[in-house]
Amino acid sequence: MTTILDGLAVSKAIRASLKEETDALLKQDKRAPSLTVVIVGNDPASQTYVNSKVKQCKSVGFSSQAISCEEDTTQEALLEIIHTLNHDEHVDGILVQLPLPKHIDENVIIEAIDPKKDVDGLHPLNVGYLELNRPGFVSCTPKGIVRLLDWYNVEIEGKRALVIGRSRLVGKPVSTLLTQKNATVTLAHSKTKNLEELVRSNDIIVVAMGKPEAIPSSWISDQHVLVDVGIHRVDGNLRGDVDRHAYEIAAYATPVPKGVGPMTIASLLENTMIAYKLKECQHD
């Protein structure tokens, strides 16, 4: 019998806790935490993500705004916006929605964000802190994945974990987090030769390939913990990176949707609260 790792339910509990915390701040005549999301262009998927982030912020009492820039916005103009936000005392978190148009260097933009406001956890300083197991902002999806596993008391220490996908957003940081929790981690990617063998021989499988239903259900057993990060629209239906029938086989599985996605947003909200507290501590 599969235990569903219900990211939607867990994220609701996290948001409820954050709402209580924000309400308590307001009762003390303090300001609410604040997140600003910057988006360049009119990509519908990106617009949907940004709108969701702003909506979820407001649901817990945070102040939130989206700054929309035209597709042809120059890198210099975007850097100026970030510079302004870095110096705005009422902005705790800054998130630049990725991907950016090809004429803008993502690395330059990410590195321009004040690391203390980098609630997406992508600034090199925060990436380095993660590798060193020092306090810093952790990328939202990996943080949400590990939080979800912990919520359901999934044993990680001593387990063999396979992460499929080596992106800086998910694959690499989640590998680091699982290693820090004493799993033995293998990081697979598009050039990995023996993928089926690796899936069968590992306990925890995190799939972040970006390809719909790329992992067949026949590779999954009732001993697996299955975390599906992918989300794709296929013939009008939402699908993950794993064949949906695998969710009924594994010991634990995240559904698509309502699995990893809500936990990503919950982690973003938590990071924003942390950024707020760090700033307020400096002012006290």
N, C-alpha and C positions, 0 to 999 in steps of 0.2 A: 504494500500500500504506500503510494507516494505521499510524502509530506510536502505540500505546496508552500514555498517560501513567499508569502504574500507581502510583497513590497508596498502595495497600496495601504494595507492595514497598518503595517509598521510605520510607514511615513505619516499616516494620520496621527498615530500616537506621538511621534516626534514633534509634529506640528502643534499638537495640543499643548505639549510641554512648553514649546517656544512661545505660544500665545499667552500662556500663564505668566511666563517670565517677562514678556513685553508689557502685559497689563500691569504687572507689579512696578515696572519702571515708570510707566505713565502715571501711576498713582503717587509716585515719589516726585512728580513734576520733572522727570527726566525725559529727554527726547527718545524716540524709538530708533532702533537700528535702521540703517539706510543702505540700499543697494541700487547702483546705477548700471544698467545694461546698455551697451553700445552695439548697434547693428549697422552694417554697411550693405546697401543693396536691398533688393525686394524679393529675395528667395522665399517662397511660401513656407517651406519647412522651417527655415530659420525664424521667420516672423511668428510662426506658431510656437516655437520653443521660447522665444522672447516673451510673447504674450503670457505664456504659461508661467514663466518665472516671475513676472511682475504680479500676476494674479495671486500666485502662491505667497509671495512676500506680503501682499496686502491682507491675505487671509489670516496671517499670524500677527498682524498689527505693525509690520515694518513699513517704513516709507520706501517707495520704489518708483523709479522712472526709467523709461527707455528713451535713448537718444538715437534717432534714426537718421542715417546719412545716405546720401545718394550713391549709386553704384560707382560713379566716377569721382568720388571723393579722393583727394590726394593723400598720400601717406603723411605728408607734412601736416595737413589739416587734421587728420585723425590723431596724430601725435599731440597737436595743440589741445584737442579735446581731452585727451588723457592727462596731459599736464595740468589742465584746469581742475579736473576731477581729483587728481593727486593732492592738490592744495586746498580742496574744499573740505572744511572741517565738518560739514554735515553729511559727507559721503563716507561710509565705512567700507563698503565693498565695491569693487569695479570688476565687471565682467564684459569682455569683448566677445561677441558671438562669432564663433568660427563655423565654416571657413570664411576667409576674407577674399575679396576679388584678387585676381592674379597679380595685379600691379602693386599690391601692398604686401610687404614682407611680414608674415605673421610673427616671426621671431623678434623683429625690431619692435613691433607693437607690444607683444607680451612683455618684453624686457623693459619697456617704458613704464609699465604699471608699477606703482609703489608696492613692493613685496608685502607690506603690512595691509594692503587693500586687495591683494591678489587672491580673492576668494575662490577662484577656479584652480588654484594650486599649480599653475603652469610656469610661473616665473622661475628662472634657473636657481635662484636662491632657495625657493621652497622645494624645488625638485632635489636640490642638494641636501637640504635638511631632512627630507624623507629618506634618502639613501643613508644618511648618517644617524637615522633614528632620533633626530632632534625635533623639538616642537616647531611646527610650521603649518602652513595650509596644505592639506592633502587634496589632490584632484577628486572631484565630487563623485564620479562613478565608482572608482576603486574604493573610496571611503564608504560609500553606500553599500557596496557588495559585502565588504567585511562586516559592516554593522549588521546587515541582514543575517549573515551566517551566525554572528554572535547572538543575535536576538533569539534565534531558534536553537541555540546551544549546539550548533554543529561543531563537532570536534575537528580542529585544524592541526593542533600540535601532533607531530609524528606522522601525519598523513602525507601521501604523495599527491601533489597538485600539478595539474597541467593547465597552463594558460595558452590559449590559441589566439595569436594576434599580439604584435609587439608595438602598438602605437603608444605615443607618449601620453595620450589621454586615458587609456585603459590598461593595455597589456603590460607595459613596463612597470607602472606604479602598483598595480594589483599584485604583480609578482613580488615586488619588494615588501608589500604589506603582509602577504602570506608567508614570506620567508621570515619576517620579523615575528610572526606568530608560530614559528618553528615547524612549518611545513617544509617538505623537500620539493622544491619547485622546478619544473621544466617549462621553458618558454619556447613554444612552437610558433611557426610562421609559414608564409607561403612557400618557402623553399624546403620545409621539413619533409623528409621522405617517408618515414614510417608512422604516419599520423594515426592510422587505425590501431596499430600496436600500442602506441602511446596512450590513446584514449582508453583502451581496454585495461591497461596496466596501472592506471592512476585512480585515485580515490575521488578527488575534487577536480571537476572539469569546468573551467571558465572559458567561454567561447565568445570572442570579440573579433570575428573575421570580416564582418561587413558583407557577407554573402548569404542570401536567404536559404535556409534549410540545407546548409552545406554539410552538416554532420548527420549521417543517417541514424535512425533510431536503432538499427541493428548493432551499432557499436556500443550502445548504452546498456548497462546491467542494473539490477536492483540493488547494487552496492554503491552506485555512483551518487555523488552530490553534483548536481548539474546547474550551472549558472549561465544563462543565455543573455548576453548583453545586446544582441542584435535586434533591430526592429525594422521591418520592411513591409511595404504594402504590395501584396501579390494577389492579383485578380480580385481586388476590393477587400481583401482580408489582411490583417496584421500577422506577420510571421517573424520568427526569430532566425538566428543562425543555425539552429538545430531543428531537425524534423520534429514537428509538433507532437508526434506520437511518443517521442522519447520522454516527454513530461509525465507520461503515465507509467513509465518503466522504472525510472530512477528512484532511489530512496528519498532524495530531496530534489526539488526542482523549482526554478523561478519561472512563472508563467510569462508569456508575451501576448498582450501587454500586461501591465499591473505587477511587474516583477522588479527589474532593476531600475526602470525609468523613474518611478516615484521616489526611489531611494536617492537617486542623483539629485533631484530637486530638494529633498529633505536635507541632504548633506550641504547643499549650497546655502540653505537657510541657516544651518548650524554654523557654517564657516562665517557667514555674515554676522551672526551674534558674537562669535569669538572675536572678529575684527572690531566690533563695537566695544566689547569689554576691554580689549587691549588699549584702545584709544582712550576710553574713559579712565582707565587706571593711570595712564600717563598724565591725565589732567588733574587727577585727585592729589 
